[in-house]
Amino acid sequence: MALGACASPAEIAQREWATCQGYGFQPGSQAMSQCLMTVDQQRQNRDALDAAVWNAHVYSMGSPALPGAAQSEALGQMWAWPNWVR
């Protein structure tokens, strides 16, 4: 799960495909398949790191049970925060 991601699975796959083609790999080749697997694994690793950073940030802020607007504002700030890390 990508915390700040707004891309659909199809958009992600298209981006990964374009990345591997940009490296010069030919569609249908073993090298293209390996590239796609590598790019996918790297994305999953980034997503896992984003989730860990998110969880650490939420934990460091204490209880997320804030009243009304304060909760909404705090959650909005926490949601955007992992994107600063990249």
C-alpha distances in whole Angstrom, upper triangle without the diagonal:
4,6,9,8,11,11,11,11,15,15,12,15,18,17,16,20,21,20,22,25,25,26,29,27,29,27,28,29,28,27,24,23,22,21,18,17,17,16,13,13,13,10,8,10,10,6,8,10,9,8,11,13,12,13,16,17,16,19,21,22,23,23,20,23,25,27,27,26,26,23,21,22,21,17,18,18,16,13,15,16,13,14,17,16,16
4,6,5,8,9,11,11,14,13,11,14,16,15,15,19,20,19,21,24,24,24,27,26,28,27,28,29,28,26,24,23,22,21,18,18,17,15,13,13,12,9,8,10,8,5,8,9,7,7,11,12,11,13,15,16,16,18,20,21,23,23,20,23,25,27,26,25,25,22,20,21,19,16,16,16,14,11,12,13,10,10,14,13,13
4,6,9,11,13,14,17,16,14,17,19,18,18,22,23,22,24,27,26,27,30,30,32,30,32,32,31,30,28,26,26,24,22,21,21,18,16,16,15,12,12,13,10,7,9,10,7,7,10,10,8,11,13,13,13,16,18,18,20,20,17,20,21,23,23,22,21,18,17,17,16,12,12,13,10,7,9,10,8,9,12,12,12
4,7,9,12,14,17,15,13,17,18,16,17,21,21,20,23,25,25,26,29,29,31,30,31,32,32,30,27,27,26,24,22,22,21,18,17,18,16,13,13,14,11,9,12,12,9,10,13,12,10,14,16,14,15,18,19,19,21,22,19,22,22,24,23,21,21,19,17,16,16,13,11,12,11,7,7,9,7,7,10,11,11
4,6,8,10,13,11,10,13,15,13,14,18,18,18,20,23,22,24,27,26,28,26,28,29,29,27,25,24,24,22,19,20,19,16,15,16,15,11,12,14,11,9,13,13,11,12,15,15,13,16,19,18,18,21,23,23,25,25,22,25,25,27,26,24,24,22,19,19,19,16,14,15,14,11,11,13,11,9,13,14,13
4,7,10,12,9,10,13,14,13,15,18,18,18,21,23,23,25,27,27,28,26,28,30,30,29,26,25,26,23,20,21,21,18,17,19,18,14,15,17,15,13,16,17,14,15,19,18,16,19,22,21,21,24,26,25,27,27,24,26,26,28,26,24,25,22,20,20,20,17,15,17,16,12,12,15,14,12,16,17,16
4,7,8,6,6,10,10,10,12,14,15,16,18,20,20,22,24,24,25,23,25,26,27,25,22,22,23,20,17,18,19,16,14,17,16,13,14,17,15,13,16,18,16,17,20,20,19,22,24,23,24,27,28,28,30,30,27,29,30,31,29,28,28,26,23,24,24,21,19,20,20,16,16,18,16,14,18,19,17
4,5,5,6,9,10,11,12,14,15,17,19,20,21,23,25,24,24,22,23,25,26,25,22,21,22,20,17,18,19,16,14,17,17,14,14,18,16,14,18,20,18,18,22,22,21,23,26,26,25,28,30,30,32,31,28,31,31,33,31,30,30,28,25,26,26,23,21,23,22,18,19,21,19,18,21,22,20
4,5,5,6,9,10,10,12,14,15,17,18,20,21,23,21,22,19,20,22,22,22,19,17,19,17,14,15,16,14,11,14,15,12,12,16,16,14,16,19,18,18,21,23,21,23,26,27,26,29,31,31,33,33,30,32,33,35,33,33,33,30,28,29,28,25,24,25,24,20,21,23,20,19,23,23,21
4,5,5,6,9,10,10,12,14,15,16,18,20,21,20,20,17,18,21,21,21,18,17,19,17,14,15,17,15,13,16,17,14,15,19,18,17,20,22,21,22,25,26,25,27,30,30,30,33,35,35,36,36,33,35,37,38,36,35,36,33,31,31,31,28,26,28,27,23,23,25,23,21,25,25,23
4,5,5,6,9,10,10,12,14,15,16,19,20,19,20,18,19,22,22,21,18,18,19,17,14,16,17,14,13,16,16,13,15,18,17,16,19,21,19,21,24,24,24,26,29,28,29,32,33,33,35,35,32,35,36,37,35,34,34,32,29,29,30,26,25,26,25,21,21,23,21,19,22,22,20
4,5,5,6,9,10,11,13,14,15,17,19,18,19,17,19,20,20,19,16,16,17,14,11,13,14,10,9,12,12,9,11,14,13,13,16,18,17,18,21,22,21,24,26,26,27,29,31,31,34,34,31,34,35,36,35,34,34,31,29,29,29,26,24,25,24,20,20,22,19,17,20,20,17
4,5,5,6,9,10,11,12,14,16,17,15,16,13,15,17,17,16,13,12,14,12,9,11,12,10,8,12,13,11,13,16,15,15,18,20,19,21,24,24,24,26,29,29,30,32,34,35,37,37,34,37,38,40,38,37,37,35,32,33,32,29,28,29,27,24,24,25,22,21,24,23,20
4,5,5,6,9,10,10,12,14,15,14,15,13,15,17,18,17,13,14,16,13,10,13,15,12,11,15,15,13,16,19,18,18,21,22,22,23,26,27,26,29,31,31,32,35,36,37,39,39,36,39,40,41,40,38,39,36,34,34,34,31,29,30,29,25,25,26,24,21,24,24,21
4,5,5,6,9,10,10,13,14,14,15,14,17,18,19,17,14,14,15,12,10,13,13,10,10,14,13,11,14,16,15,16,19,20,19,21,24,24,24,27,29,29,30,33,34,35,37,37,35,38,38,40,39,37,37,35,32,32,32,29,27,28,27,23,22,24,21,19,21,21,18
4,5,5,6,9,10,11,13,12,13,12,14,15,15,14,11,11,12,9,6,9,10,6,7,11,10,9,12,14,14,15,18,19,19,21,23,24,24,27,29,29,30,33,34,35,37,38,35,38,39,41,40,39,38,36,34,34,33,30,29,29,27,24,24,25,21,20,22,21,18
4,5,5,6,9,10,11,10,10,9,11,12,14,12,9,10,11,9,7,10,11,9,10,13,14,13,15,18,18,18,21,23,23,24,27,28,28,30,32,33,34,36,38,39,41,41,39,42,43,45,43,42,42,39,37,37,36,34,32,32,31,28,27,28,25,23,26,25,22
4,5,5,6,9,10,10,11,10,14,14,16,14,11,13,14,11,10,13,14,11,12,16,15,14,17,19,19,20,23,24,23,26,28,28,29,31,33,33,35,37,38,39,41,42,40,43,43,45,44,42,42,40,37,37,36,34,32,32,31,28,27,28,25,23,25,24,21
4,5,5,6,9,9,12,12,15,15,15,13,10,12,12,9,9,12,11,8,11,14,12,12,16,17,16,18,21,21,21,24,26,26,27,30,31,31,33,35,36,37,40,41,38,42,42,44,43,41,41,39,37,36,35,33,31,31,30,27,26,26,23,21,23,22,18
4,5,5,7,6,8,9,12,11,12,9,6,9,9,6,7,10,10,8,11,13,13,13,16,18,18,19,22,23,23,26,27,28,29,32,33,33,35,37,38,40,42,43,41,44,45,47,46,44,44,42,40,39,38,36,34,34,33,30,29,29,26,24,26,25,21
4,5,5,5,7,8,11,11,13,10,8,11,12,9,10,13,13,12,14,17,17,17,20,21,21,23,25,26,26,29,31,31,32,35,36,37,38,40,41,43,45,46,44,47,47,50,48,46,46,44,42,41,41,38,36,36,35,32,31,32,29,26,28,27,24
4,5,7,10,11,15,14,16,13,11,14,14,11,12,15,14,12,15,18,17,17,20,21,21,23,25,26,26,29,30,30,31,34,35,36,37,40,40,42,44,45,43,46,47,49,48,46,45,43,41,40,40,37,35,35,34,32,30,30,28,25,27,26,22
4,6,9,12,14,13,14,10,9,13,12,9,11,14,13,12,15,17,16,17,20,21,20,23,25,25,26,29,30,30,32,34,35,36,38,40,40,42,44,46,44,47,48,50,49,47,47,45,43,42,41,39,37,36,35,33,31,31,28,26,27,26,22
4,6,9,12,11,13,10,9,12,13,10,12,15,15,14,17,19,19,20,23,24,24,26,28,29,29,32,33,34,35,38,39,39,41,43,44,45,48,49,47,50,51,53,52,50,50,48,46,45,44,42,40,40,39,36,34,35,32,29,31,30,26
4,7,9,7,9,6,5,9,10,8,10,13,13,13,15,17,18,19,21,22,23,25,27,28,29,31,33,33,35,37,38,39,41,43,44,45,47,48,46,50,51,53,52,50,50,48,46,45,44,42,40,40,38,36,35,35,32,30,32,30,27
4,6,6,9,8,6,9,11,10,11,14,15,15,17,20,20,21,23,25,26,27,29,31,31,33,35,36,37,39,41,42,43,45,46,48,50,51,49,52,53,55,54,52,52,49,47,47,46,44,42,42,41,38,37,37,34,32,34,33,30
4,6,9,9,6,8,11,11,10,13,15,15,16,19,20,20,22,24,25,26,28,30,30,32,34,35,36,38,40,41,42,44,46,47,49,49,47,50,51,53,52,50,50,48,46,46,45,42,41,41,40,37,36,37,34,32,34,33,30
4,7,8,7,7,11,11,11,13,16,16,17,19,21,21,23,25,26,27,29,31,32,33,35,37,37,39,41,42,43,45,47,48,50,50,48,51,52,55,53,52,52,49,47,48,47,44,42,43,41,38,38,39,35,34,36,35,32
4,5,5,6,9,10,11,13,14,15,17,19,20,21,23,24,26,27,29,30,32,33,35,36,37,39,41,42,43,45,47,48,50,51,49,52,53,56,54,53,53,50,48,49,48,45,43,44,42,39,38,39,36,34,36,35,31
4,5,5,6,9,10,11,12,14,15,17,18,20,21,23,24,26,27,29,30,32,33,35,36,37,39,41,42,43,45,47,48,49,47,51,52,55,54,53,52,50,48,48,47,44,43,43,41,38,38,38,35,33,36,34,31
4,5,5,6,9,10,10,12,14,15,16,18,20,21,22,24,26,27,28,30,31,33,34,36,37,39,40,42,43,45,47,48,46,49,51,53,53,51,51,48,46,46,45,42,41,41,39,37,36,36,32,31,33,31,28
4,5,5,6,9,10,10,12,14,15,16,18,20,21,22,24,26,27,28,30,31,33,34,36,37,39,40,42,43,45,46,44,47,49,51,50,49,48,46,44,44,43,40,39,39,37,34,33,34,30,29,31,30,26
4,5,5,6,9,10,11,12,14,15,17,18,20,21,23,24,26,27,29,30,31,33,35,36,37,39,40,42,44,44,43,46,47,50,49,48,47,45,43,43,42,39,38,38,36,33,33,34,30,29,31,30,27
4,5,5,6,9,10,11,12,14,15,16,18,20,21,22,24,26,27,29,30,31,33,34,36,37,39,41,42,43,42,45,47,49,49,48,47,44,43,43,41,38,38,37,35,33,32,32,29,28,30,28,25
4,5,5,6,8,10,10,12,14,15,16,18,20,21,22,24,26,27,28,30,31,33,34,36,37,39,41,42,40,43,45,47,47,45,45,42,41,40,39,36,35,35,33,31,30,30,26,25,27,25,22
4,5,5,6,9,10,11,12,14,15,16,18,20,21,22,24,26,27,28,30,31,33,34,36,37,39,40,38,41,43,45,44,43,42,40,38,38,37,34,33,33,31,28,28,28,25,24,26,25,22
4,6,5,6,9,10,10,12,14,15,16,18,20,21,22,24,25,27,28,30,31,33,34,36,38,38,37,40,42,44,44,43,42,39,38,38,36,34,33,33,31,28,28,28,25,24,26,24,22
4,5,5,6,9,10,10,12,14,15,16,18,20,21,22,24,26,27,28,30,31,33,35,37,38,36,39,41,44,43,42,41,39,37,37,35,33,32,32,29,27,27,27,23,22,24,22,19
4,5,5,6,9,10,11,12,14,15,16,18,20,21,22,24,26,27,28,30,31,33,35,36,34,38,39,41,41,40,39,36,35,34,33,30,29,29,27,25,24,24,20,19,22,20,17
4,5,5,6,9,10,11,12,14,15,16,18,20,21,22,24,26,27,28,30,32,33,34,32,35,37,39,39,38,37,34,33,33,31,29,28,28,26,23,23,23,20,19,22,20,17
4,5,5,6,9,10,10,12,14,15,16,18,20,21,22,24,26,27,28,30,32,33,31,35,36,39,39,38,37,34,33,33,31,29,28,28,25,23,23,23,19,19,22,19,17
4,5,5,6,9,10,11,12,14,15,16,18,20,21,22,24,26,27,29,31,32,30,34,35,38,38,37,35,33,32,31,30,27,27,26,24,22,21,21,17,17,19,16,14
4,5,5,6,9,10,10,12,14,15,16,18,20,21,22,24,25,27,29,30,28,31,33,35,35,34,33,30,29,28,27,24,24,23,21,19,18,18,15,14,17,15,13
4,5,5,6,9,10,10,12,14,15,16,18,20,21,22,24,26,27,28,26,30,31,34,34,33,32,29,28,28,26,24,23,23,21,18,19,19,15,15,18,16,15
4,5,5,6,9,10,11,12,14,15,16,18,20,21,22,24,26,27,26,30,31,34,34,33,32,29,29,28,26,24,24,23,20,19,19,18,14,15,17,14,13
4,5,5,6,9,10,10,12,14,15,16,18,20,21,23,25,26,24,28,29,32,32,31,29,27,26,26,24,21,21,20,17,16,16,15,11,11,13,11,9
4,5,5,6,9,10,10,12,14,15,16,18,20,21,23,24,22,25,27,30,29,28,27,25,24,23,22,19,19,18,16,14,14,14,10,11,14,12,11
4,5,5,6,9,10,10,12,14,15,16,18,20,21,22,21,25,26,30,30,29,28,25,24,24,22,19,20,19,16,15,16,15,11,13,16,13,13
4,5,5,6,8,10,10,12,14,15,16,18,20,22,21,24,26,29,30,29,27,24,24,24,21,19,19,18,15,14,15,13,9,11,13,10,11
4,5,5,6,9,10,10,12,14,15,17,19,20,18,22,23,26,26,25,24,21,21,20,18,16,16,15,12,11,11,10,6,8,10,8,9
4,5,5,6,9,10,10,12,14,15,17,18,16,20,21,25,25,24,23,20,20,20,17,15,15,15,11,11,12,11,8,11,13,12,13
4,5,5,6,9,10,10,12,14,16,17,17,20,22,25,26,26,24,21,21,21,18,16,17,16,13,13,14,12,9,13,14,12,14
4,5,5,6,9,10,10,12,15,16,16,20,21,24,25,24,22,19,20,19,16,14,15,13,10,11,12,9,7,10,11,9,11
4,5,5,6,8,10,11,13,14,13,16,18,21,21,21,18,16,16,16,13,11,12,11,7,8,9,8,6,10,11,10,13
4,5,5,6,8,10,11,12,11,15,17,20,22,21,19,16,17,17,14,12,14,13,10,11,13,11,10,14,15,14,16
4,6,5,6,9,10,12,13,16,18,21,23,23,20,18,19,18,15,14,16,14,11,12,14,11,10,14,14,13,16
4,5,5,6,9,11,11,15,15,19,20,19,17,15,16,15,11,11,13,10,7,10,11,8,9,12,12,12,15
4,5,5,7,8,7,11,12,16,17,17,14,12,14,13,10,9,12,10,7,10,12,10,11,14,15,15,18
4,5,5,7,9,12,14,18,20,20,17,15,17,16,13,12,15,14,11,13,16,13,14,17,18,17,20
4,5,9,10,13,14,18,20,20,17,15,17,16,12,13,16,13,11,14,16,13,14,17,17,16,20
4,7,7,11,11,14,17,16,13,12,14,13,9,11,13,11,9,13,15,12,14,17,17,17,21
4,6,9,10,14,16,17,14,12,15,15,11,12,15,14,12,15,18,16,17,21,21,21,24
4,5,8,11,14,15,12,10,13,14,11,11,15,15,13,15,18,17,19,22,22,23,26
4,6,9,11,12,10,7,10,11,8,8,12,12,10,12,15,15,17,20,20,21,24
4,7,9,11,9,7,10,12,10,10,14,15,13,15,18,18,20,23,24,25,28
4,7,8,6,5,8,10,8,10,13,13,13,15,18,18,21,23,23,25,28
4,6,6,6,9,10,10,12,14,15,16,18,20,21,23,25,26,28,31
4,6,5,7,9,10,11,13,15,16,17,19,20,23,25,26,28,30
4,5,5,6,8,10,10,12,14,15,17,18,21,22,23,26,28
4,5,5,6,8,10,11,12,14,16,16,20,21,21,24,26
4,5,5,6,8,10,10,12,14,15,18,20,21,22,25
4,6,5,6,9,10,10,13,14,17,18,19,22,24
4,5,5,6,9,10,11,12,16,17,17,20,22
4,5,5,6,9,10,11,14,15,16,18,20
4,5,5,6,9,10,12,14,15,17,19
4,5,5,6,9,11,12,13,16,18
4,5,5,6,10,11,11,13,16
4,5,5,8,10,11,12,15
4,6,7,8,10,12,14
4,6,6,7,10,11
4,5,6,7,10
4,5,5,7
4,5,6
4,6
4
